């Protein structure tokens, strides 16, 4: 997805993990995924650049759709769709 598509997503679950180091943001996403409905979008906010790689790998393992990421003011917005 391009940046405009990502910005226009309706987010069902937000995880704010800014200020935590790896693997904190991934662990927060794993803890909160149950709160996200099937076909819902989760947005993970992280100041740790490595989170993009961690979330991409986790999505592949769990068969979630990795939608992309946006760099914001000193943090990233990472998007995934829960598929099951």
PDB file of N, CA, C and O in Angstrom:
ATOM      1  N   UNK A   1       0.844  -1.187   0.000  1.00  0.00           N
ATOM      2  CA  UNK A   1       0.000   0.000   0.000  1.00  0.00           C
ATOM      3  C   UNK A   1       0.883   1.242   0.000  1.00  0.00           C
ATOM      4  O   UNK A   1       1.971   1.252   0.575  1.00  0.00           O
ATOM      5  N   UNK A   2       0.392   2.282  -0.654  1.00  0.00           N
ATOM      6  CA  UNK A   2       1.155   3.519  -0.628  1.00  0.00           C
ATOM      7  C   UNK A   2       0.809   4.316   0.632  1.00  0.00           C
ATOM      8  O   UNK A   2      -0.089   3.950   1.391  1.00  0.00           O
ATOM      9  N   UNK A   3       1.534   5.398   0.832  1.00  0.00           N
ATOM     10  CA  UNK A   3       1.383   6.193   2.060  1.00  0.00           C
ATOM     11  C   UNK A   3      -0.032   6.725   2.240  1.00  0.00           C
ATOM     12  O   UNK A   3      -0.545   6.731   3.359  1.00  0.00           O
ATOM     13  N   UNK A   4      -0.670   7.171   1.168  1.00  0.00           N
ATOM     14  CA  UNK A   4      -2.029   7.707   1.285  1.00  0.00           C
ATOM     15  C   UNK A   4      -3.020   6.620   1.687  1.00  0.00           C
ATOM     16  O   UNK A   4      -3.921   6.861   2.491  1.00  0.00           O
ATOM     17  N   UNK A   5      -2.853   5.422   1.126  1.00  0.00           N
ATOM     18  CA  UNK A   5      -3.729   4.310   1.494  1.00  0.00           C
ATOM     19  C   UNK A   5      -3.549   3.936   2.964  1.00  0.00           C
ATOM     20  O   UNK A   5      -4.525   3.678   3.668  1.00  0.00           O
ATOM     21  N   UNK A   6      -2.292   3.908   3.423  1.00  0.00           N
ATOM     22  CA  UNK A   6      -2.031   3.589   4.825  1.00  0.00           C
ATOM     23  C   UNK A   6      -2.657   4.633   5.745  1.00  0.00           C
ATOM     24  O   UNK A   6      -3.260   4.285   6.761  1.00  0.00           O
ATOM     25  N   UNK A   7      -2.517   5.895   5.398  1.00  0.00           N
ATOM     26  CA  UNK A   7      -3.071   6.970   6.232  1.00  0.00           C
ATOM     27  C   UNK A   7      -4.601   6.921   6.305  1.00  0.00           C
ATOM     28  O   UNK A   7      -5.195   7.382   7.280  1.00  0.00           O
ATOM     29  N   UNK A   8      -5.228   6.366   5.275  1.00  0.00           N
ATOM     30  CA  UNK A   8      -6.693   6.341   5.244  1.00  0.00           C
ATOM     31  C   UNK A   8      -7.301   5.080   5.851  1.00  0.00           C
ATOM     32  O   UNK A   8      -8.523   4.942   5.885  1.00  0.00           O
ATOM     33  N   UNK A   9      -6.466   4.160   6.329  1.00  0.00           N
ATOM     34  CA  UNK A   9      -6.985   2.931   6.934  1.00  0.00           C
ATOM     35  C   UNK A   9      -7.781   3.221   8.207  1.00  0.00           C
ATOM     36  O   UNK A   9      -7.454   4.130   8.971  1.00  0.00           O
ATOM     37  N   UNK A  10      -8.810   2.445   8.411  1.00  0.00           N
ATOM     38  CA  UNK A  10      -9.558   2.495   9.667  1.00  0.00           C
ATOM     39  C   UNK A  10      -8.893   1.500  10.619  1.00  0.00           C
ATOM     40  O   UNK A  10      -8.906   0.294  10.373  1.00  0.00           O
ATOM     41  N   UNK A  11      -8.323   2.003  11.689  1.00  0.00           N
ATOM     42  CA  UNK A  11      -7.556   1.179  12.628  1.00  0.00           C
ATOM     43  C   UNK A  11      -8.482   0.651  13.720  1.00  0.00           C
ATOM     44  O   UNK A  11      -9.184   1.419  14.378  1.00  0.00           O
ATOM     45  N   UNK A  12      -8.474  -0.664  13.901  1.00  0.00           N
ATOM     46  CA  UNK A  12      -9.301  -1.302  14.925  1.00  0.00           C
ATOM     47  C   UNK A  12      -8.572  -1.392  16.267  1.00  0.00           C
ATOM     48  O   UNK A  12      -9.201  -1.341  17.324  1.00  0.00           O
ATOM     49  N   UNK A  13      -7.246  -1.527  16.219  1.00  0.00           N
ATOM     50  CA  UNK A  13      -6.447  -1.686  17.442  1.00  0.00           C
ATOM     51  C   UNK A  13      -5.137  -0.938  17.272  1.00  0.00           C
ATOM     52  O   UNK A  13      -4.417  -1.150  16.296  1.00  0.00           O
ATOM     53  N   UNK A  14      -4.826  -0.064  18.221  1.00  0.00           N
ATOM     54  CA  UNK A  14      -3.559   0.663  18.204  1.00  0.00           C
ATOM     55  C   UNK A  14      -2.701   0.197  19.365  1.00  0.00           C
ATOM     56  O   UNK A  14      -3.172   0.059  20.494  1.00  0.00           O
ATOM     57  N   UNK A  15      -1.438  -0.042  19.066  1.00  0.00           N
ATOM     58  CA  UNK A  15      -0.467  -0.417  20.089  1.00  0.00           C
ATOM     59  C   UNK A  15       0.609   0.659  20.097  1.00  0.00           C
ATOM     60  O   UNK A  15       1.340   0.820  19.120  1.00  0.00           O
ATOM     61  N   UNK A  16       0.706   1.389  21.191  1.00  0.00           N
ATOM     62  CA  UNK A  16       1.716   2.437  21.307  1.00  0.00           C
ATOM     63  C   UNK A  16       2.899   1.881  22.094  1.00  0.00           C
ATOM     64  O   UNK A  16       2.868   1.798  23.322  1.00  0.00           O
ATOM     65  N   UNK A  17       3.944   1.503  21.355  1.00  0.00           N
ATOM     66  CA  UNK A  17       5.138   0.927  21.976  1.00  0.00           C
ATOM     67  C   UNK A  17       6.339   1.853  21.810  1.00  0.00           C
ATOM     68  O   UNK A  17       7.487   1.414  21.880  1.00  0.00           O
ATOM     69  N   UNK A  18       6.066   3.135  21.590  1.00  0.00           N
ATOM     70  CA  UNK A  18       7.172   4.095  21.467  1.00  0.00           C
ATOM     71  C   UNK A  18       7.944   4.134  22.786  1.00  0.00           C
ATOM     72  O   UNK A  18       7.363   4.077  23.870  1.00  0.00           O
ATOM     73  N   UNK A  19       9.252   4.231  22.664  1.00  0.00           N
ATOM     74  CA  UNK A  19      10.098   4.305  23.852  1.00  0.00           C
ATOM     75  C   UNK A  19      10.535   2.951  24.379  1.00  0.00           C
ATOM     76  O   UNK A  19      11.313   2.887  25.331  1.00  0.00           O
ATOM     77  N   UNK A  20      10.057   1.870  23.786  1.00  0.00           N
ATOM     78  CA  UNK A  20      10.510   0.541  24.203  1.00  0.00           C
ATOM     79  C   UNK A  20      11.439  -0.028  23.138  1.00  0.00           C
ATOM     80  O   UNK A  20      11.241   0.195  21.944  1.00  0.00           O
ATOM     81  N   UNK A  21      12.441  -0.755  23.576  1.00  0.00           N
ATOM     82  CA  UNK A  21      13.427  -1.341  22.662  1.00  0.00           C
ATOM     83  C   UNK A  21      13.011  -2.754  22.282  1.00  0.00           C
ATOM     84  O   UNK A  21      12.190  -3.381  22.952  1.00  0.00           O
ATOM     85  N   UNK A  22      13.583  -3.230  21.216  1.00  0.00           N
ATOM     86  CA  UNK A  22      13.354  -4.584  20.729  1.00  0.00           C
ATOM     87  C   UNK A  22      13.652  -5.584  21.848  1.00  0.00           C
ATOM     88  O   UNK A  22      14.693  -5.461  22.493  1.00  0.00           O
ATOM     89  N   UNK A  23      12.807  -6.542  22.100  1.00  0.00           N
ATOM     90  CA  UNK A  23      11.620  -6.957  21.362  1.00  0.00           C
ATOM     91  C   UNK A  23      10.317  -6.395  21.923  1.00  0.00           C
ATOM     92  O   UNK A  23       9.251  -6.937  21.631  1.00  0.00           O
ATOM     93  N   UNK A  24      10.366  -5.343  22.707  1.00  0.00           N
ATOM     94  CA  UNK A  24       9.181  -4.791  23.362  1.00  0.00           C
ATOM     95  C   UNK A  24       8.004  -4.512  22.445  1.00  0.00           C
ATOM     96  O   UNK A  24       6.890  -4.937  22.750  1.00  0.00           O
ATOM     97  N   UNK A  25       8.207  -3.802  21.315  1.00  0.00           N
ATOM     98  CA  UNK A  25       7.065  -3.523  20.440  1.00  0.00           C
ATOM     99  C   UNK A  25       6.407  -4.794  19.884  1.00  0.00           C
ATOM    100  O   UNK A  25       5.181  -4.867  19.795  1.00  0.00           O
ATOM    101  N   UNK A  26       7.206  -5.779  19.514  1.00  0.00           N
ATOM    102  CA  UNK A  26       6.643  -7.039  19.019  1.00  0.00           C
ATOM    103  C   UNK A  26       5.855  -7.743  20.116  1.00  0.00           C
ATOM    104  O   UNK A  26       4.768  -8.262  19.861  1.00  0.00           O
ATOM    105  N   UNK A  27       6.383  -7.764  21.317  1.00  0.00           N
ATOM    106  CA  UNK A  27       5.671  -8.400  22.432  1.00  0.00           C
ATOM    107  C   UNK A  27       4.361  -7.682  22.723  1.00  0.00           C
ATOM    108  O   UNK A  27       3.357  -8.329  23.022  1.00  0.00           O
ATOM    109  N   UNK A  28       4.355  -6.356  22.640  1.00  0.00           N
ATOM    110  CA  UNK A  28       3.117  -5.594  22.841  1.00  0.00           C
ATOM    111  C   UNK A  28       2.092  -5.928  21.756  1.00  0.00           C
ATOM    112  O   UNK A  28       0.903  -6.067  22.042  1.00  0.00           O
ATOM    113  N   UNK A  29       2.553  -6.054  20.521  1.00  0.00           N
ATOM    114  CA  UNK A  29       1.645  -6.422  19.429  1.00  0.00           C
ATOM    115  C   UNK A  29       1.059  -7.809  19.673  1.00  0.00           C
ATOM    116  O   UNK A  29      -0.139  -8.019  19.486  1.00  0.00           O
ATOM    117  N   UNK A  30       1.895  -8.751  20.087  1.00  0.00           N
ATOM    118  CA  UNK A  30       1.418 -10.112  20.361  1.00  0.00           C
ATOM    119  C   UNK A  30       0.398 -10.118  21.494  1.00  0.00           C
ATOM    120  O   UNK A  30      -0.586 -10.857  21.437  1.00  0.00           O
ATOM    121  N   UNK A  31       0.622  -9.307  22.517  1.00  0.00           N
ATOM    122  CA  UNK A  31      -0.310  -9.234  23.653  1.00  0.00           C
ATOM    123  C   UNK A  31      -1.656  -8.633  23.256  1.00  0.00           C
ATOM    124  O   UNK A  31      -2.694  -8.986  23.815  1.00  0.00           O
ATOM    125  N   UNK A  32      -1.626  -7.728  22.290  1.00  0.00           N
ATOM    126  CA  UNK A  32      -2.837  -6.991  21.927  1.00  0.00           C
ATOM    127  C   UNK A  32      -3.573  -7.508  20.700  1.00  0.00           C
ATOM    128  O   UNK A  32      -4.656  -7.013  20.388  1.00  0.00           O
ATOM    129  N   UNK A  33      -3.021  -8.483  19.998  1.00  0.00           N
ATOM    130  CA  UNK A  33      -3.652  -8.943  18.763  1.00  0.00           C
ATOM    131  C   UNK A  33      -5.029  -9.552  19.028  1.00  0.00           C
ATOM    132  O   UNK A  33      -5.897  -9.496  18.157  1.00  0.00           O
ATOM    133  N   UNK A  34      -5.243 -10.123  20.192  1.00  0.00           N
ATOM    134  CA  UNK A  34      -6.553 -10.714  20.507  1.00  0.00           C
ATOM    135  C   UNK A  34      -7.654  -9.657  20.536  1.00  0.00           C
ATOM    136  O   UNK A  34      -8.819  -9.971  20.291  1.00  0.00           O
ATOM    137  N   UNK A  35      -7.295  -8.411  20.831  1.00  0.00           N
ATOM    138  CA  UNK A  35      -8.270  -7.318  20.881  1.00  0.00           C
ATOM    139  C   UNK A  35      -8.668  -6.828  19.493  1.00  0.00           C
ATOM    140  O   UNK A  35      -9.648  -6.098  19.348  1.00  0.00           O
ATOM    141  N   UNK A  36      -7.923  -7.221  18.490  1.00  0.00           N
ATOM    142  CA  UNK A  36      -8.182  -6.793  17.123  1.00  0.00           C
ATOM    143  C   UNK A  36      -9.112  -7.810  16.459  1.00  0.00           C
ATOM    144  O   UNK A  36      -8.819  -9.006  16.482  1.00  0.00           O
ATOM    145  N   UNK A  37     -10.220  -7.368  15.871  1.00  0.00           N
ATOM    146  CA  UNK A  37     -11.127  -8.315  15.226  1.00  0.00           C
ATOM    147  C   UNK A  37     -10.522  -8.897  13.953  1.00  0.00           C
ATOM    148  O   UNK A  37      -9.622  -8.305  13.357  1.00  0.00           O
ATOM    149  N   UNK A  38     -11.020 -10.053  13.543  1.00  0.00           N
ATOM    150  CA  UNK A  38     -10.596 -10.644  12.278  1.00  0.00           C
ATOM    151  C   UNK A  38     -10.922  -9.661  11.161  1.00  0.00           C
ATOM    152  O   UNK A  38     -12.010  -9.087  11.134  1.00  0.00           O
ATOM    153  N   UNK A  39     -10.002  -9.470  10.260  1.00  0.00           N
ATOM    154  CA  UNK A  39     -10.055  -8.490   9.163  1.00  0.00           C
ATOM    155  C   UNK A  39      -9.851  -7.057   9.646  1.00  0.00           C
ATOM    156  O   UNK A  39      -9.954  -6.121   8.853  1.00  0.00           O
ATOM    157  N   UNK A  40      -9.564  -6.873  10.933  1.00  0.00           N
ATOM    158  CA  UNK A  40      -9.274  -5.555  11.465  1.00  0.00           C
ATOM    159  C   UNK A  40      -7.813  -5.186  11.257  1.00  0.00           C
ATOM    160  O   UNK A  40      -6.958  -6.050  11.064  1.00  0.00           O
ATOM    161  N   UNK A  41      -7.550  -3.902  11.300  1.00  0.00           N
ATOM    162  CA  UNK A  41      -6.200  -3.383  11.121  1.00  0.00           C
ATOM    163  C   UNK A  41      -5.618  -3.004  12.475  1.00  0.00           C
ATOM    164  O   UNK A  41      -6.253  -2.312  13.271  1.00  0.00           O
ATOM    165  N   UNK A  42      -4.399  -3.468  12.720  1.00  0.00           N
ATOM    166  CA  UNK A  42      -3.650  -3.075  13.918  1.00  0.00           C
ATOM    167  C   UNK A  42      -2.564  -2.104  13.476  1.00  0.00           C
ATOM    168  O   UNK A  42      -1.879  -2.326  12.478  1.00  0.00           O
ATOM    169  N   UNK A  43      -2.421  -1.027  14.237  1.00  0.00           N
ATOM    170  CA  UNK A  43      -1.362  -0.049  14.009  1.00  0.00           C
ATOM    171  C   UNK A  43      -0.420  -0.114  15.203  1.00  0.00           C
ATOM    172  O   UNK A  43      -0.844   0.043  16.348  1.00  0.00           O
ATOM    173  N   UNK A  44       0.856  -0.346  14.932  1.00  0.00           N
ATOM    174  CA  UNK A  44       1.867  -0.393  15.990  1.00  0.00           C
ATOM    175  C   UNK A  44       2.719   0.861  15.846  1.00  0.00           C
ATOM    176  O   UNK A  44       3.276   1.120  14.779  1.00  0.00           O
ATOM    177  N   UNK A  45       2.819   1.635  16.916  1.00  0.00           N
ATOM    178  CA  UNK A  45       3.668   2.827  16.953  1.00  0.00           C
ATOM    179  C   UNK A  45       4.957   2.433  17.660  1.00  0.00           C
ATOM    180  O   UNK A  45       4.924   1.953  18.792  1.00  0.00           O
ATOM    181  N   UNK A  46       6.086   2.633  16.999  1.00  0.00           N
ATOM    182  CA  UNK A  46       7.357   2.214  17.572  1.00  0.00           C
ATOM    183  C   UNK A  46       8.464   3.185  17.206  1.00  0.00           C
ATOM    184  O   UNK A  46       8.543   3.663  16.075  1.00  0.00           O
ATOM    185  N   UNK A  47       9.317   3.467  18.177  1.00  0.00           N
ATOM    186  CA  UNK A  47      10.490   4.299  17.929  1.00  0.00           C
ATOM    187  C   UNK A  47      11.721   3.441  17.638  1.00  0.00           C
ATOM    188  O   UNK A  47      12.806   3.975  17.410  1.00  0.00           O
ATOM    189  N   UNK A  48      11.559   2.114  17.646  1.00  0.00           N
ATOM    190  CA  UNK A  48      12.647   1.176  17.361  1.00  0.00           C
ATOM    191  C   UNK A  48      12.528   0.719  15.906  1.00  0.00           C
ATOM    192  O   UNK A  48      11.591   0.002  15.556  1.00  0.00           O
ATOM    193  N   UNK A  49      13.467   1.127  15.066  1.00  0.00           N
ATOM    194  CA  UNK A  49      13.404   0.833  13.632  1.00  0.00           C
ATOM    195  C   UNK A  49      13.348  -0.667  13.350  1.00  0.00           C
ATOM    196  O   UNK A  49      12.758  -1.079  12.352  1.00  0.00           O
ATOM    197  N   UNK A  50      13.945  -1.483  14.202  1.00  0.00           N
ATOM    198  CA  UNK A  50      13.936  -2.930  14.016  1.00  0.00           C
ATOM    199  C   UNK A  50      12.558  -3.555  14.104  1.00  0.00           C
ATOM    200  O   UNK A  50      12.363  -4.692  13.676  1.00  0.00           O
ATOM    201  N   UNK A  51      11.604  -2.827  14.652  1.00  0.00           N
ATOM    202  CA  UNK A  51      10.239  -3.342  14.782  1.00  0.00           C
ATOM    203  C   UNK A  51       9.640  -3.659  13.418  1.00  0.00           C
ATOM    204  O   UNK A  51       8.867  -4.609  13.290  1.00  0.00           O
ATOM    205  N   UNK A  52       9.984  -2.878  12.397  1.00  0.00           N
ATOM    206  CA  UNK A  52       9.456  -3.138  11.060  1.00  0.00           C
ATOM    207  C   UNK A  52       9.821  -4.548  10.600  1.00  0.00           C
ATOM    208  O   UNK A  52       8.986  -5.256  10.037  1.00  0.00           O
ATOM    209  N   UNK A  53      11.047  -4.946  10.836  1.00  0.00           N
ATOM    210  CA  UNK A  53      11.500  -6.286  10.454  1.00  0.00           C
ATOM    211  C   UNK A  53      10.809  -7.337  11.310  1.00  0.00           C
ATOM    212  O   UNK A  53      10.336  -8.349  10.793  1.00  0.00           O
ATOM    213  N   UNK A  54      10.749  -7.101  12.625  1.00  0.00           N
ATOM    214  CA  UNK A  54      10.113  -8.060  13.532  1.00  0.00           C
ATOM    215  C   UNK A  54       8.647  -8.290  13.178  1.00  0.00           C
ATOM    216  O   UNK A  54       8.190  -9.432  13.146  1.00  0.00           O
ATOM    217  N   UNK A  55       7.913  -7.224  12.915  1.00  0.00           N
ATOM    218  CA  UNK A  55       6.485  -7.346  12.601  1.00  0.00           C
ATOM    219  C   UNK A  55       6.290  -8.032  11.251  1.00  0.00           C
ATOM    220  O   UNK A  55       5.380  -8.848  11.101  1.00  0.00           O
ATOM    221  N   UNK A  56       7.127  -7.712  10.273  1.00  0.00           N
ATOM    222  CA  UNK A  56       7.045  -8.372   8.966  1.00  0.00           C
ATOM    223  C   UNK A  56       7.214  -9.879   9.113  1.00  0.00           C
ATOM    224  O   UNK A  56       6.441 -10.652   8.547  1.00  0.00           O
ATOM    225  N   UNK A  57       8.214 -10.294   9.865  1.00  0.00           N
ATOM    226  CA  UNK A  57       8.462 -11.736  10.073  1.00  0.00           C
ATOM    227  C   UNK A  57       7.317 -12.390  10.832  1.00  0.00           C
ATOM    228  O   UNK A  57       6.891 -13.493  10.488  1.00  0.00           O
ATOM    229  N   UNK A  58       6.820 -11.718  11.857  1.00  0.00           N
ATOM    230  CA  UNK A  58       5.717 -12.254  12.653  1.00  0.00           C
ATOM    231  C   UNK A  58       4.470 -12.416  11.787  1.00  0.00           C
ATOM    232  O   UNK A  58       3.771 -13.425  11.882  1.00  0.00           O
ATOM    233  N   UNK A  59       4.195 -11.431  10.950  1.00  0.00           N
ATOM    234  CA  UNK A  59       3.036 -11.527  10.047  1.00  0.00           C
ATOM    235  C   UNK A  59       3.175 -12.737   9.122  1.00  0.00           C
ATOM    236  O   UNK A  59       2.203 -13.457   8.890  1.00  0.00           O
ATOM    237  N   UNK A  60       4.366 -12.958   8.600  1.00  0.00           N
ATOM    238  CA  UNK A  60       4.590 -14.121   7.743  1.00  0.00           C
ATOM    239  C   UNK A  60       4.354 -15.425   8.477  1.00  0.00           C
ATOM    240  O   UNK A  60       3.736 -16.348   7.947  1.00  0.00           O
ATOM    241  N   UNK A  61       4.845 -15.492   9.687  1.00  0.00           N
ATOM    242  CA  UNK A  61       4.689 -16.707  10.500  1.00  0.00           C
ATOM    243  C   UNK A  61       3.233 -16.960  10.872  1.00  0.00           C
ATOM    244  O   UNK A  61       2.769 -18.100  10.857  1.00  0.00           O
ATOM    245  N   UNK A  62       2.509 -15.879  11.209  1.00  0.00           N
ATOM    246  CA  UNK A  62       1.129 -15.998  11.671  1.00  0.00           C
ATOM    247  C   UNK A  62       0.109 -15.926  10.531  1.00  0.00           C
ATOM    248  O   UNK A  62      -1.088 -16.108  10.754  1.00  0.00           O
ATOM    249  N   UNK A  63       0.581 -15.664   9.325  1.00  0.00           N
ATOM    250  CA  UNK A  63      -0.295 -15.517   8.148  1.00  0.00           C
ATOM    251  C   UNK A  63      -1.205 -14.288   8.247  1.00  0.00           C
ATOM    252  O   UNK A  63      -2.333 -14.302   7.755  1.00  0.00           O
ATOM    253  N   UNK A  64      -0.703 -13.221   8.891  1.00  0.00           N
ATOM    254  CA  UNK A  64      -1.381 -11.933   8.896  1.00  0.00           C
ATOM    255  C   UNK A  64      -0.879 -11.153   7.686  1.00  0.00           C
ATOM    256  O   UNK A  64       0.198 -11.440   7.164  1.00  0.00           O
ATOM    257  N   UNK A  65      -1.645 -10.178   7.244  1.00  0.00           N
ATOM    258  CA  UNK A  65      -1.230  -9.344   6.119  1.00  0.00           C
ATOM    259  C   UNK A  65      -0.436  -8.147   6.631  1.00  0.00           C
ATOM    260  O   UNK A  65      -0.967  -7.312   7.362  1.00  0.00           O
ATOM    261  N   UNK A  66       0.827  -8.065   6.250  1.00  0.00           N
ATOM    262  CA  UNK A  66       1.630  -6.882   6.542  1.00  0.00           C
ATOM    263  C   UNK A  66       1.259  -5.841   5.506  1.00  0.00           C
ATOM    264  O   UNK A  66       1.458  -6.067   4.312  1.00  0.00           O
ATOM    265  N   UNK A  67       0.728  -4.713   5.929  1.00  0.00           N
ATOM    266  CA  UNK A  67       0.220  -3.697   5.006  1.00  0.00           C
ATOM    267  C   UNK A  67       1.245  -2.628   4.666  1.00  0.00           C
ATOM    268  O   UNK A  67       1.159  -2.004   3.608  1.00  0.00           O
ATOM    269  N   UNK A  68       2.216  -2.409   5.550  1.00  0.00           N
ATOM    270  CA  UNK A  68       3.242  -1.415   5.300  1.00  0.00           C
ATOM    271  C   UNK A  68       3.520  -0.567   6.520  1.00  0.00           C
ATOM    272  O   UNK A  68       2.985  -0.808   7.602  1.00  0.00           O
ATOM    273  N   UNK A  69       4.372   0.437   6.326  1.00  0.00           N
ATOM    274  CA  UNK A  69       4.745   1.307   7.441  1.00  0.00           C
ATOM    275  C   UNK A  69       4.977   2.718   6.930  1.00  0.00           C
ATOM    276  O   UNK A  69       5.263   2.942   5.754  1.00  0.00           O
ATOM    277  N   UNK A  70       4.846   3.652   7.842  1.00  0.00           N
ATOM    278  CA  UNK A  70       5.083   5.066   7.572  1.00  0.00           C
ATOM    279  C   UNK A  70       6.040   5.610   8.618  1.00  0.00           C
ATOM    280  O   UNK A  70       5.902   5.322   9.807  1.00  0.00           O
ATOM    281  N   UNK A  71       7.004   6.394   8.175  1.00  0.00           N
ATOM    282  CA  UNK A  71       7.871   7.070   9.133  1.00  0.00           C
ATOM    283  C   UNK A  71       7.187   8.368   9.521  1.00  0.00           C
ATOM    284  O   UNK A  71       6.808   9.167   8.665  1.00  0.00           O
ATOM    285  N   UNK A  72       7.036   8.565  10.816  1.00  0.00           N
ATOM    286  CA  UNK A  72       6.411   9.773  11.341  1.00  0.00           C
ATOM    287  C   UNK A  72       7.503  10.583  12.027  1.00  0.00           C
ATOM    288  O   UNK A  72       8.685  10.351  11.770  1.00  0.00           O
ATOM    289  N   UNK A  73       7.153  11.494  12.862  1.00  0.00           N
ATOM    290  CA  UNK A  73       8.103  12.350  13.551  1.00  0.00           C
ATOM    291  C   UNK A  73       8.836  11.546  14.633  1.00  0.00           C
ATOM    292  O   UNK A  73       8.369  11.484  15.771  1.00  0.00           O
ATOM    293  N   UNK A  74       9.963  10.938  14.298  1.00  0.00           N
ATOM    294  CA  UNK A  74      10.836  10.155  15.182  1.00  0.00           C
ATOM    295  C   UNK A  74      10.253   8.800  15.609  1.00  0.00           C
ATOM    296  O   UNK A  74      10.707   8.221  16.596  1.00  0.00           O
ATOM    297  N   UNK A  75       9.258   8.292  14.881  1.00  0.00           N
ATOM    298  CA  UNK A  75       8.767   6.940  15.131  1.00  0.00           C
ATOM    299  C   UNK A  75       8.115   6.405  13.869  1.00  0.00           C
ATOM    300  O   UNK A  75       7.938   7.134  12.893  1.00  0.00           O
ATOM    301  N   UNK A  76       7.760   5.135  13.895  1.00  0.00           N
ATOM    302  CA  UNK A  76       7.137   4.483  12.747  1.00  0.00           C
ATOM    303  C   UNK A  76       5.727   4.059  13.100  1.00  0.00           C
ATOM    304  O   UNK A  76       5.426   3.727  14.246  1.00  0.00           O
ATOM    305  N   UNK A  77       4.873   4.076  12.099  1.00  0.00           N
ATOM    306  CA  UNK A  77       3.515   3.536  12.177  1.00  0.00           C
ATOM    307  C   UNK A  77       3.536   2.290  11.298  1.00  0.00           C
ATOM    308  O   UNK A  77       3.789   2.375  10.096  1.00  0.00           O
ATOM    309  N   UNK A  78       3.272   1.152  11.894  1.00  0.00           N
ATOM    310  CA  UNK A  78       3.357  -0.127  11.207  1.00  0.00           C
ATOM    311  C   UNK A  78       1.960  -0.740  11.196  1.00  0.00           C
ATOM    312  O   UNK A  78       1.287  -0.793  12.225  1.00  0.00           O
ATOM    313  N   UNK A  79       1.537  -1.197  10.034  1.00  0.00           N
ATOM    314  CA  UNK A  79       0.160  -1.665   9.860  1.00  0.00           C
ATOM    315  C   UNK A  79       0.106  -3.136   9.450  1.00  0.00           C
ATOM    316  O   UNK A  79       0.882  -3.595   8.613  1.00  0.00           O
ATOM    317  N   UNK A  80      -0.832  -3.860  10.061  1.00  0.00           N
ATOM    318  CA  UNK A  80      -1.087  -5.233   9.666  1.00  0.00           C
ATOM    319  C   UNK A  80      -2.585  -5.486   9.723  1.00  0.00           C
ATOM    320  O   UNK A  80      -3.322  -4.800  10.431  1.00  0.00           O
ATOM    321  N   UNK A  81      -3.021  -6.485   8.962  1.00  0.00           N
ATOM    322  CA  UNK A  81      -4.429  -6.907   8.995  1.00  0.00           C
ATOM    323  C   UNK A  81      -4.475  -8.311   9.594  1.00  0.00           C
ATOM    324  O   UNK A  81      -3.798  -9.222   9.118  1.00  0.00           O
ATOM    325  N   UNK A  82      -5.272  -8.472  10.630  1.00  0.00           N
ATOM    326  CA  UNK A  82      -5.463  -9.780  11.270  1.00  0.00           C
ATOM    327  C   UNK A  82      -6.394 -10.595  10.376  1.00  0.00           C
ATOM    328  O   UNK A  82      -7.520 -10.176  10.111  1.00  0.00           O
ATOM    329  N   UNK A  83      -5.944 -11.728   9.920  1.00  0.00           N
ATOM    330  CA  UNK A  83      -6.688 -12.507   8.934  1.00  0.00           C
ATOM    331  C   UNK A  83      -7.446 -13.698   9.515  1.00  0.00           C
ATOM    332  O   UNK A  83      -8.251 -14.321   8.821  1.00  0.00           O
ATOM    333  N   UNK A  84      -7.197 -14.011  10.758  1.00  0.00           N
ATOM    334  CA  UNK A  84      -7.890 -15.160  11.371  1.00  0.00           C
ATOM    335  C   UNK A  84      -7.947 -14.983  12.871  1.00  0.00           C
ATOM    336  O   UNK A  84      -8.488 -15.838  13.573  1.00  0.00           O
TER     337      UNK A  84
END
